[in-house]
Amino acid sequence: MSTSPRDEREYFERIYTASEQVPSGKVATYGDIATIVGDGCDARIVGHALGALGARAETVPWQRIINRTGGISTSGYSQRELLEAEGVAFDERGHVRMDAHHWTGPSEEWARAHGFQTLPKRPGSEPDAQLRLF
């Protein structure tokens, strides 16, 4: 990302704002946050921004942002413990059970009002979605 330090801070603030929308007990991927932020944001930039939180780590729920396979990308931190304290379940591989905890993204109204994007709808992400066999 070739931006000035001021632009980078503003960009990171957008990433933090999007991350703050993920509710307790849910997770989003680095790519999800990048999609919500838009403007050429990608998963690596989200990871870089979250790694630069500093004192903001007390208010931005960084632990709720994980990799696309449900794995934890941090080392030396208590990310899993923080997530488990919020009720997030892990499978036998140590990955978050994405079927139960993957956030569907912000509402269209919130995204529009704050200049963000929504996530594309995932199959089965609707509350009343049923498996159709035919």
DSSP file (Angstrom, degrees, kcal/mol; ACC not computed):
  #  RESIDUE AA STRUCTURE BP1 BP2  ACC     N-H-->O    O-->H-N    N-H-->O    O-->H-N    TCO  KAPPA ALPHA  PHI   PSI    X-CA   Y-CA   Z-CA
    1    1 A M              0   0    0      0, 0.0     2,-1.0     0, 0.0     7,-0.0   0.000 360.0 360.0 360.0 118.9    0.0    0.0    0.0
    2    2 A S        +     0   0    0      6,-0.0     2,-0.3     2,-0.0     0, 0.0  -0.706 360.0 127.3-105.2  81.9    1.6    3.2   -1.1
    3    3 A T        -     0   0    0     -2,-1.0     0, 0.0     1,-0.0     0, 0.0  -0.865  62.4 -96.9-128.8 163.1   -0.1    5.9    1.0
    4    4 A S     >  -     0   0    0     -2,-0.3     4,-3.0     1,-0.1     5,-0.2  -0.374  42.2-104.7 -73.4 160.7    1.1    8.6    3.2
    5    5 A P  H  > S+     0   0    0      0, 0.0     4,-2.3     0, 0.0     5,-0.2   0.876 123.5  50.9 -55.2 -37.7    1.1    8.0    7.0
    6    6 A R  H  > S+     0   0    0      2,-0.2     4,-2.3     1,-0.2     5,-0.2   0.945 111.4  46.6 -65.1 -46.2   -2.0   10.1    7.4
    7    7 A D  H  > S+     0   0    0      1,-0.2     4,-2.6     2,-0.2    -1,-0.2   0.898 111.5  52.9 -61.1 -40.1   -3.8    8.2    4.7
    8    8 A E  H  X S+     0   0    0     -4,-3.0     4,-3.1     2,-0.2    -1,-0.2   0.918 108.2  49.8 -62.2 -43.3   -2.7    4.9    6.2
    9    9 A R  H  X S+     0   0    0     -4,-2.3     4,-2.3    -5,-0.2    -1,-0.2   0.917 112.3  47.6 -61.2 -43.0   -4.1    5.9    9.6
   10   10 A E  H  X S+     0   0    0     -4,-2.3     4,-1.6     2,-0.2    -2,-0.2   0.899 113.2  48.7 -65.0 -39.7   -7.4    6.8    8.0
   11   11 A Y  H  X S+     0   0    0     -4,-2.6     4,-1.7     2,-0.2    -2,-0.2   0.932 111.2  49.6 -63.9 -46.8   -7.5    3.6    6.1
   12   12 A F  H  X S+     0   0    0     -4,-3.1     4,-2.7     1,-0.2    -2,-0.2   0.879 105.9  57.5 -60.5 -38.1   -6.6    1.6    9.2
   13   13 A E  H  X S+     0   0    0     -4,-2.3     4,-2.6     1,-0.2    -1,-0.2   0.886 104.5  51.7 -61.0 -38.0   -9.4    3.4   11.1
   14   14 A R  H  X S+     0   0    0     -4,-1.6     4,-2.3     2,-0.2    -1,-0.2   0.894 109.9  49.4 -63.8 -39.5  -11.9    2.1    8.4
   15   15 A I  H  X S+     0   0    0     -4,-1.7     4,-2.5     2,-0.2    -2,-0.2   0.915 111.9  48.3 -64.7 -43.2  -10.6   -1.4    9.1
   16   16 A Y  H  X S+     0   0    0     -4,-2.7     4,-2.2     2,-0.2    -2,-0.2   0.908 110.5  51.3 -64.2 -41.5  -11.0   -0.9   12.8
   17   17 A T  H  < S+     0   0    0     -4,-2.6     4,-0.5     2,-0.2    -2,-0.2   0.924 111.9  46.4 -61.8 -44.7  -14.5    0.4   12.4
   18   18 A A  H >< S+     0   0    0     -4,-2.3     3,-1.2     1,-0.2     4,-0.4   0.913 112.2  51.2 -63.7 -41.8  -15.5   -2.6   10.2
   19   19 A S  H >< S+     0   0    0     -4,-2.5     3,-1.4     1,-0.3    -1,-0.2   0.850 101.3  62.0 -64.2 -34.5  -13.9   -5.0   12.7
   20   20 A E  T 3< S+     0   0    0     -4,-2.2    -1,-0.3     1,-0.3    -2,-0.2   0.665  93.3  65.8 -66.4 -15.5  -15.8   -3.4   15.6
   21   21 A Q  T <  S+     0   0    0     -3,-1.2    -1,-0.3    -4,-0.5    -2,-0.2   0.671  73.7 101.8 -80.7 -16.7  -19.1   -4.4   13.9
   22   22 A V  S <  S-     0   0    0     -3,-1.4     3,-0.1    -4,-0.4    42,-0.1  -0.564  74.0-133.9 -71.3 117.5  -18.4   -8.1   14.4
   23   23 A P    >   -     0   0    0      0, 0.0     3,-1.9     0, 0.0    -2,-0.1  -0.277  27.1 -84.6 -74.3 158.2  -20.5   -9.2   17.4
   24   24 A S  T 3  S+     0   0    0      1,-0.3     3,-0.1     3,-0.0    59,-0.1  -0.323 117.6  29.6 -55.8 137.9  -19.4  -11.2   20.3
   25   25 A G  T 3  S+     0   0    0      1,-0.3     2,-0.3    -3,-0.1    -1,-0.3   0.398 108.3  88.7  88.3  -2.9  -19.6  -14.9   19.5
   26   26 A K    <   -     0   0    0     -3,-1.9    -1,-0.3    62,-0.1     2,-0.3  -0.838  58.1-155.9-122.5 161.4  -19.1  -14.4   15.8
   27   27 A V  B     -a  102   0A   0     74,-2.8    76,-3.2    -2,-0.3     2,-0.3  -0.945   2.6-162.7-133.4 156.8  -16.0  -14.2   13.6
   28   28 A A  E     -b   65   0B   0     36,-2.7    38,-2.6    -2,-0.3     2,-0.2  -0.936  22.9-118.9-130.7 156.9  -15.1  -12.6   10.3
   29   29 A T  E  >  -b   66   0B   0     -2,-0.3     4,-2.2    36,-0.2    38,-0.2  -0.537  26.9-111.1 -90.9 163.2  -12.1  -13.4    8.0
   30   30 A Y  H  > S+     0   0    0     36,-1.5     4,-2.1     1,-0.2     5,-0.1   0.900 123.0  52.3 -56.3 -39.9   -9.5  -10.9    7.0
   31   31 A G  H  > S+     0   0    0      2,-0.2     4,-2.5     1,-0.2    -1,-0.2   0.857 104.2  55.4 -66.0 -36.3  -11.0  -11.1    3.6
   32   32 A D  H  > S+     0   0    0      2,-0.2     4,-2.4     1,-0.2    -2,-0.2   0.948 109.6  46.1 -59.5 -48.5  -14.5  -10.3    4.9
   33   33 A I  H  X S+     0   0    0     -4,-2.2     4,-2.4     1,-0.2    -2,-0.2   0.905 111.4  52.6 -62.9 -40.8  -13.2   -7.1    6.5
   34   34 A A  H  X S+     0   0    0     -4,-2.1     4,-2.7     1,-0.2     7,-0.3   0.908 109.4  49.6 -60.7 -42.0  -11.3   -6.2    3.3
   35   35 A T  H  < S+     0   0    0     -4,-2.5    -2,-0.2     2,-0.2    -1,-0.2   0.917 111.1  49.0 -62.6 -43.9  -14.5   -6.6    1.3
   36   36 A I  H  < S+     0   0    0     -4,-2.4    81,-2.5     1,-0.2    -2,-0.2   0.900 114.4  45.1 -63.4 -41.6  -16.5   -4.5    3.7
   37   37 A V  H  < S+     0   0    0     -4,-2.4    -2,-0.2    79,-0.2    -1,-0.2   0.901  88.0 174.3 -69.5 -41.7  -13.8   -1.7    3.6
   38   38 A G    ><  +     0   0    0     -4,-2.7     3,-1.9    -5,-0.2    -1,-0.1  -0.348  36.0 111.9  68.3-151.3  -13.5   -1.8   -0.1
   39   39 A D  T 3  S-     0   0    0      1,-0.3    -1,-0.1    -4,-0.1    -4,-0.1   0.809 116.0 -52.8  52.9  36.2  -11.2    0.8   -1.8
   40   40 A G  T 3  S+     0   0    0      1,-0.2    -1,-0.3    -6,-0.1     2,-0.1   0.571  93.8 155.2  80.2   7.9   -8.6   -1.8   -2.8
   41   41 A C    <   -     0   0    0     -3,-1.9     2,-0.3    -7,-0.3    -1,-0.2  -0.408  19.3-173.5 -66.0 143.3   -8.3   -3.2    0.7
   42   42 A D     >  -     0   0    0     -2,-0.1     4,-1.9     1,-0.0     3,-0.4  -0.857  40.2 -95.0-133.0 173.8   -7.1   -6.8    0.9
   43   43 A A  H  > S+     0   0    0     -2,-0.3     4,-2.4     1,-0.2     5,-0.2   0.839 120.8  55.4 -59.1 -36.6   -6.6   -9.4    3.6
   44   44 A R  H  > S+     0   0    0      1,-0.2     4,-2.5     2,-0.2    -1,-0.2   0.895 106.2  50.5 -65.5 -39.3   -3.0   -8.6    4.1
   45   45 A I  H  > S+     0   0    0     -3,-0.4     4,-2.8     2,-0.2    -1,-0.2   0.906 109.3  51.8 -64.8 -40.1   -3.7   -4.9    4.7
   46   46 A V  H  X S+     0   0    0     -4,-1.9     4,-2.7     2,-0.2     5,-0.2   0.937 110.6  48.2 -60.9 -46.0   -6.3   -6.0    7.3
   47   47 A G  H  X S+     0   0    0     -4,-2.4     4,-1.9     1,-0.2    -2,-0.2   0.902 111.9  49.3 -60.4 -41.8   -3.7   -8.2    9.0
   48   48 A H  H  X S+     0   0    0     -4,-2.5     4,-0.8     2,-0.2    -1,-0.2   0.919 111.7  49.1 -63.0 -44.2   -1.2   -5.4    9.0
   49   49 A A  H >< S+     0   0    0     -4,-2.8     3,-0.8     1,-0.2    -2,-0.2   0.924 111.9  47.6 -62.8 -44.9   -3.7   -2.9   10.4
   50   50 A L  H >< S+     0   0    0     -4,-2.7     3,-1.1     1,-0.3    -1,-0.2   0.835 108.5  55.6 -67.3 -31.1   -4.7   -5.3   13.2
   51   51 A G  H 3< S+     0   0    0     -4,-1.9     3,-0.3     1,-0.2    -1,-0.3   0.697 106.4  52.3 -70.6 -18.3   -1.1   -5.9   14.0
   52   52 A A  T << S+     0   0    0     -4,-0.8    -1,-0.2    -3,-0.8    -2,-0.2   0.184  75.1 111.4-101.5  15.1   -0.6   -2.2   14.4
   53   53 A L    X   +     0   0    0     -3,-1.1     3,-2.0     1,-0.2    -1,-0.2   0.867  41.4 166.7 -59.9 -40.3   -3.4   -1.7   16.9
   54   54 A G  G >  S-     0   0    0     -3,-0.3     3,-1.8     1,-0.3    -1,-0.2  -0.402  75.1  -1.4  58.8-130.4   -1.3   -0.9   19.9
   55   55 A A  G >  S+     0   0    0      1,-0.3     3,-1.6     2,-0.1    -1,-0.3   0.721 124.6  74.5 -64.0 -22.3   -3.4    0.5   22.7
   56   56 A R  G X> S+     0   0    0     -3,-2.0     4,-2.6     1,-0.3     3,-2.0   0.664  71.8  85.9 -65.8 -14.1   -6.5    0.2   20.4
   57   57 A A  G <4 S+     0   0    0     -3,-1.8    -1,-0.3     1,-0.3     5,-0.2   0.708  80.6  63.7 -60.3 -17.7   -6.4   -3.6   21.0
   58   58 A E  G <4 S+     0   0    0     -3,-1.6    -1,-0.3     1,-0.1    -2,-0.2   0.743 116.4  25.3 -76.1 -22.8   -8.4   -2.9   24.2
   59   59 A T  T <4 S+     0   0    0     -3,-2.0    -2,-0.2    -4,-0.2    -1,-0.1   0.670 107.7  74.1-115.6 -23.9  -11.4   -1.5   22.1
   60   60 A V  S  < S-     0   0    0     -4,-2.6     2,-2.7     1,-0.1     3,-0.2  -0.836  79.8-132.4 -94.7 123.8  -11.1   -3.2   18.7
   61   61 A P    >   +     0   0    0      0, 0.0     3,-1.9     0, 0.0     4,-0.2  -0.351  41.6 161.5 -76.3  66.8  -12.2   -6.9   18.9
   62   62 A W  G >   +     0   0    0     -2,-2.7     3,-1.9     1,-0.3   -12,-0.1   0.784  64.3  69.1 -56.9 -31.2   -9.1   -8.1   16.9
   63   63 A Q  G 3  S+     0   0    0      1,-0.3    -1,-0.3    -3,-0.2    20,-0.1   0.723  89.6  63.8 -64.7 -20.1   -9.6  -11.7   18.2
   64   64 A R  G <  S+     0   0    0     -3,-1.9   -36,-2.7   -42,-0.1     2,-0.6   0.491  85.5  84.4 -83.1  -3.0  -12.8  -12.0   16.1
   65   65 A I  E <   +b   28   0B   0     -3,-1.9   -36,-0.2   -38,-0.2     2,-0.2  -0.900  59.9 159.4-105.4 118.9  -10.8  -11.6   12.8
   66   66 A I  E     -b   29   0B   0    -38,-2.6   -36,-1.5    -2,-0.6     6,-0.2  -0.681  41.5 -77.3-130.6 178.4   -9.4  -14.9   11.7
   67   67 A N    >   -     0   0    0      4,-2.4     3,-2.1    -2,-0.2    -1,-0.1  -0.313  49.7 -98.7 -81.3 170.4   -8.1  -16.6    8.5
   68   68 A R  T 3  S+     0   0    0      1,-0.3    -1,-0.1     2,-0.1   -39,-0.1   0.666 120.6  53.8 -66.0 -18.6  -10.4  -17.9    5.8
   69   69 A T  T 3  S-     0   0    0      2,-0.1    -1,-0.3    29,-0.0    29,-0.2   0.438 121.7-101.4 -93.7   1.3  -10.1  -21.5    6.9
   70   70 A G  S <  S+     0   0    0     -3,-2.1    26,-3.1     1,-0.3    -2,-0.1   0.508  79.6 137.0  91.6   5.5  -11.2  -20.7   10.5
   71   71 A G        -     0   0    0     24,-0.2    -4,-2.4     1,-0.1     2,-0.5  -0.459  58.5-115.0 -86.2 158.7   -7.7  -20.8   11.8
   72   72 A I        -     0   0    0     22,-0.3    -6,-0.1    -6,-0.2    -1,-0.1  -0.802  22.4-169.0 -91.6 129.9   -6.0  -18.4   14.1
   73   73 A S        +     0   0    0     -2,-0.5     2,-0.2     2,-0.0    -1,-0.1   0.519  57.1  88.9 -99.0  -7.2   -3.1  -16.6   12.6
   74   74 A T        -     0   0    0      2,-0.0     2,-0.4     3,-0.0    -2,-0.1  -0.530  57.2-158.1 -90.1 158.3   -1.6  -15.0   15.7
   75   75 A S  S    S+     0   0    0     -2,-0.2     3,-0.1     1,-0.1    -2,-0.0  -0.991  71.6  20.5-133.0 145.2    1.0  -16.6   17.9
   76   76 A G  S    S+     0   0    0     -2,-0.4     2,-0.2     1,-0.3    -1,-0.1   0.539 101.2 101.7  79.6   5.4    1.8  -15.8   21.4
   77   77 A Y  S    S-     0   0    0      1,-0.0    -1,-0.3     0, 0.0     3,-0.3  -0.673  79.5-118.2-115.2 172.6   -1.5  -14.3   22.1
   78   78 A S     >  +     0   0    0     -2,-0.2     4,-2.6     1,-0.2     5,-0.2  -0.147  63.8 133.0-101.6  37.1   -4.7  -15.5   23.8
   79   79 A Q  H  > S+     0   0    0      1,-0.2     4,-2.4     2,-0.2     5,-0.2   0.917  72.5  47.3 -57.2 -47.8   -6.9  -15.3   20.7
   80   80 A R  H  > S+     0   0    0     -3,-0.3     4,-3.0     1,-0.2    -1,-0.2   0.930 112.5  49.9 -61.4 -43.9   -8.4  -18.7   21.1
   81   81 A E  H  > S+     0   0    0      1,-0.2     4,-2.0     2,-0.2    -1,-0.2   0.896 110.6  49.9 -62.1 -40.3   -9.1  -18.2   24.8
   82   82 A L  H  X S+     0   0    0     -4,-2.6     4,-0.8     2,-0.2    -1,-0.2   0.916 113.1  46.5 -63.8 -42.8  -10.8  -14.8   24.1
   83   83 A L  H ><>S+     0   0    0     -4,-2.4     5,-2.3    -5,-0.2     3,-0.9   0.916 110.8  51.3 -66.8 -43.2  -13.0  -16.4   21.4
   84   84 A E  H ><5S+     0   0    0     -4,-3.0     3,-1.7     1,-0.3    -1,-0.2   0.875 104.5  57.9 -61.7 -36.0  -13.9  -19.4   23.6
   85   85 A A  H 3<5S+     0   0    0     -4,-2.0    -1,-0.3     1,-0.3    -2,-0.2   0.756 105.0  52.1 -65.0 -23.0  -14.9  -16.9   26.4
   86   86 A E  T <<5S-     0   0    0     -3,-0.9    -1,-0.3    -4,-0.8    -2,-0.2   0.389 127.6-100.7 -91.0   1.4  -17.3  -15.4   23.8
   87   87 A G  T < 5 +     0   0    0     -3,-1.7     2,-0.4     1,-0.3    -3,-0.2   0.571  69.5 152.2  92.4   9.6  -18.8  -18.9   23.1
   88   88 A V      < -     0   0    0     -5,-2.3    -1,-0.3    -6,-0.1     2,-0.3  -0.619  34.2-144.5 -77.5 128.8  -17.0  -19.5   19.9
   89   89 A A        -     0   0    0     -2,-0.4     8,-2.5     8,-0.2     2,-0.3  -0.672   8.0-152.6 -96.5 148.6  -16.5  -23.3   19.3
   90   90 A F  B     -C   96   0C   0     -2,-0.3     6,-0.2     6,-0.3     2,-0.1  -0.867  11.1-130.7-117.0 151.3  -13.5  -25.0   17.7
   91   91 A D    >   -     0   0    0      4,-3.1     3,-1.8    -2,-0.3     6,-0.0  -0.250  42.3 -84.0 -90.2-175.3  -13.4  -28.3   15.8
   92   92 A E  T 3  S+     0   0    0      1,-0.3    -1,-0.1     2,-0.1    -2,-0.0   0.699 128.2  56.8 -65.6 -19.5  -10.9  -31.1   16.3
   93   93 A R  T 3  S-     0   0    0      2,-0.1    -1,-0.3     3,-0.0     3,-0.1   0.529 119.9-107.5 -86.0  -6.6   -8.3  -29.3   14.1
   94   94 A G  S <  S+     0   0    0     -3,-1.8     2,-0.3     1,-0.3   -22,-0.3   0.648  78.0 131.7  87.3  15.7   -8.4  -26.3   16.3
   95   95 A H        -     0   0    0    -24,-0.1    -4,-3.1     1,-0.1    -1,-0.3  -0.747  65.7 -99.2-100.4 149.6  -10.3  -24.2   13.7
   96   96 A V  B     -C   90   0C   0    -26,-3.1     2,-1.7    -2,-0.3    -6,-0.3  -0.396  37.3-112.3 -61.8 139.0  -13.4  -22.1   14.4
   97   97 A R    >>  -     0   0    0     -8,-2.5     4,-1.7     1,-0.2     3,-1.3  -0.606  37.8-173.6 -73.7  90.6  -16.6  -23.8   13.5
   98   98 A M  H 3> S+     0   0    0     -2,-1.7     4,-2.1     1,-0.3    -1,-0.2   0.811  75.6  65.3 -62.0 -32.5  -17.4  -21.4   10.7
   99   99 A D  H 34 S+     0   0    0      1,-0.2    -1,-0.3     2,-0.2    -2,-0.1   0.815 114.8  31.3 -60.3 -28.5  -20.8  -22.9   10.1
  100  100 A A  H <4 S+     0   0    0     -3,-1.3    -2,-0.2   -11,-0.1    -1,-0.2   0.707 131.4  29.0-100.2 -23.9  -21.9  -21.7   13.5
  101  101 A H  H  < S+     0   0    0     -4,-1.7   -74,-2.8   -12,-0.1     2,-0.6   0.445  76.5 120.2-124.2  -1.0  -19.9  -18.6   14.0
  102  102 A H  B  <  -a   27   0A   0     -4,-2.1   -74,-0.2    -5,-0.2     2,-0.1  -0.575  61.4-129.8 -74.6 118.0  -19.1  -16.9   10.7
  103  103 A W        -     0   0    0    -76,-3.2   -74,-0.2    -2,-0.6    -2,-0.1  -0.366   3.3-143.6 -65.6 141.0  -20.6  -13.4   10.7
  104  104 A T        -     0   0    0      1,-0.3    15,-0.4    21,-0.1    -1,-0.1   0.487  49.2-110.9 -86.8  -3.4  -22.8  -12.5    7.7
  105  105 A G        -     0   0    0     13,-0.1    -1,-0.3   -84,-0.1    13,-0.1  -0.296  46.5 -39.1 102.5 174.3  -21.6   -8.9    7.7
  106  106 A P        -     0   0    0      0, 0.0    13,-0.3     0, 0.0     2,-0.0  -0.261  67.5 -94.2 -72.3 160.9  -23.1   -5.5    8.4
  107  107 A S     >  -     0   0    0      1,-0.1     4,-2.6    11,-0.1     5,-0.2  -0.341  31.4-115.9 -69.1 156.5  -26.6   -4.6    7.5
  108  108 A E  H  > S+     0   0    0      1,-0.2     4,-2.6     2,-0.2     5,-0.2   0.886 116.4  53.9 -59.5 -38.8  -27.1   -2.8    4.2
  109  109 A E  H  > S+     0   0    0      2,-0.2     4,-2.4     1,-0.2    -1,-0.2   0.934 110.6  44.2 -63.8 -46.6  -28.4    0.3    6.1
  110  110 A W  H  > S+     0   0    0      2,-0.2     4,-1.7     1,-0.2     6,-0.2   0.941 114.7  49.5 -63.6 -46.6  -25.3    0.5    8.3
  111  111 A A  H  X>S+     0   0    0     -4,-2.6     5,-2.9     1,-0.2     4,-0.8   0.930 113.7  45.2 -59.8 -47.0  -22.9   -0.1    5.4
  112  112 A R  H ><5S+     0   0    0     -4,-2.6     3,-0.7     1,-0.2    -1,-0.2   0.914 112.5  51.1 -63.0 -43.7  -24.6    2.6    3.2
  113  113 A A  H 3<5S+     0   0    0     -4,-2.4    -1,-0.2     1,-0.2    -2,-0.2   0.770 118.2  37.8 -66.2 -26.5  -24.7    5.1    6.1
  114  114 A H  H 3<5S-     0   0    0     -4,-1.7    -1,-0.2    -3,-0.3    -2,-0.2   0.352 114.2-107.2-110.7   4.8  -21.0    4.7    6.9
  115  115 A G  T <<5S+     0   0    0     -4,-0.8    -3,-0.2    -3,-0.7     2,-0.2   0.814  78.0 122.2  76.5  31.0  -19.6    4.3    3.4
  116  116 A F      < -     0   0    0     -5,-2.9     2,-0.3    -6,-0.2    -1,-0.2  -0.590  56.4-117.7-114.0 178.5  -18.9    0.6    3.6
  117  117 A Q        -     0   0    0    -81,-2.5     2,-0.2    -2,-0.2   -79,-0.0  -0.767  20.5-123.4-113.0 161.4  -19.9   -2.5    1.6
  118  118 A T        -     0   0    0     -2,-0.3   -13,-0.1   -13,-0.1   -11,-0.1  -0.562  31.0-104.6 -94.1 167.2  -21.9   -5.5    2.6
  119  119 A L        -     0   0    0    -15,-0.4     3,-0.1   -13,-0.3    -1,-0.1  -0.664  40.4-100.2 -86.8 147.9  -20.7   -9.1    2.2
  120  120 A P        -     0   0    0      0, 0.0     2,-0.2     0, 0.0    -1,-0.1  -0.385  48.6 -96.7 -62.2 146.9  -22.1  -11.2   -0.6
  121  121 A K        -     0   0    0     -3,-0.0   -16,-0.0     1,-0.0   -17,-0.0  -0.459  37.3-143.1 -67.2 133.5  -24.8  -13.6    0.7
  122  122 A R    >   -     0   0    0     -2,-0.2     3,-2.3    -3,-0.1     4,-0.3  -0.772  30.1 -95.4 -95.4 143.5  -23.4  -17.1    1.4
  123  123 A P  T 3  S+     0   0    0      0, 0.0    -1,-0.1     0, 0.0     6,-0.0  -0.356 112.9  14.5 -56.5 131.5  -25.6  -20.1    0.6
  124  124 A G  T 3  S+     0   0    0      6,-0.1     5,-0.1     1,-0.0     7,-0.1   0.546  92.2 115.7  81.4   7.0  -27.4  -21.1    3.8
  125  125 A S    <   +     0   0    0     -3,-2.3   -21,-0.1     3,-0.1    -1,-0.0   0.608  47.0  98.5 -86.1 -10.3  -26.6  -17.8    5.6
  126  126 A E  S >  S-     0   0    0     -4,-0.3     3,-1.9     1,-0.1    -5,-0.0  -0.553  82.2-124.3 -75.3 141.1  -30.3  -16.8    5.8
  127  127 A P  T 3  S+     0   0    0      0, 0.0    -1,-0.1     0, 0.0    -2,-0.0   0.835 110.6  37.0 -55.5 -35.5  -31.8  -17.5    9.2
  128  128 A D  T 3  S+     0   0    0      2,-0.1     2,-0.1    -3,-0.0    -3,-0.1   0.181  86.1 138.8-103.3  17.1  -34.7  -19.6    7.7
  129  129 A A    <   -     0   0    0     -3,-1.9     2,-0.4    -5,-0.1     0, 0.0  -0.362  32.6-166.2 -65.7 138.5  -32.6  -21.2    4.9
  130  130 A Q        -     0   0    0     -2,-0.1     2,-0.4     0, 0.0    -6,-0.1  -0.938  27.9-104.5-124.4 149.4  -33.3  -24.8    4.3
  131  131 A L        -     0   0    0     -2,-0.4     2,-0.6    -7,-0.1     0, 0.0  -0.564  34.2-151.5 -69.6 127.5  -31.3  -27.3    2.4
  132  132 A R        -     0   0    0     -2,-0.4    -1,-0.0     1,-0.1     0, 0.0  -0.910  14.5-174.1-105.2 125.8  -33.0  -28.0   -0.9
  133  133 A L              0   0    0     -2,-0.6    -1,-0.1     1,-0.1    -2,-0.0   0.757 360.0 360.0 -88.3 -27.1  -32.5  -31.4   -2.4
  134  134 A F              0   0    0      0, 0.0    -1,-0.1     0, 0.0    -2,-0.1   0.336 360.0 360.0-134.4 360.0  -34.3  -30.9   -5.7
